[in-house]
Amino acid sequence: MLLTGNIISGEFDELTNEFSLQKVKSFTTQSTIKENQLKSLYDYLEKHRDDMDGQIITLYDQMPLRLSQEEINLFIADLEKVQLMYRQ
């Protein structure tokens, strides 16, 4: 199942129950996200959604990517869509 969100894009594999992250903002990436990893990222962004200075995340543990406060909220909305795809 393909997801094209405001901040992220990727594809959900129902057989493996994993989300393959393919794009963050305008940057191409390739990461597989398990449900617990997505929940950790979601929880972190939720705790920092009101930070006026935004947040910095890294792609591949080496490329910093700045998210504004508005982008954090859009990212959270995208992650909520992905969460619905995981089977319980």
Sequence and secondary structure as in RCSB ss.txt:
>XXXX:A:sequence
MLLTGNIISGEFDELTNEFSLQKVKSFTTQSTIKENQLKSLYDYLEKHRDDMDGQIITLYDQMPLRLSQEEINLF
IADLEKVQLMYRQ
>XXXX:A:secstr
 EEE SSEEEEEETTTTEEEEEEETTEEEEEEE HHHHHHHHHHHHHTTT TT EEEEETTTEEEEE HHHHHHH
HHHHHHHHTTS  
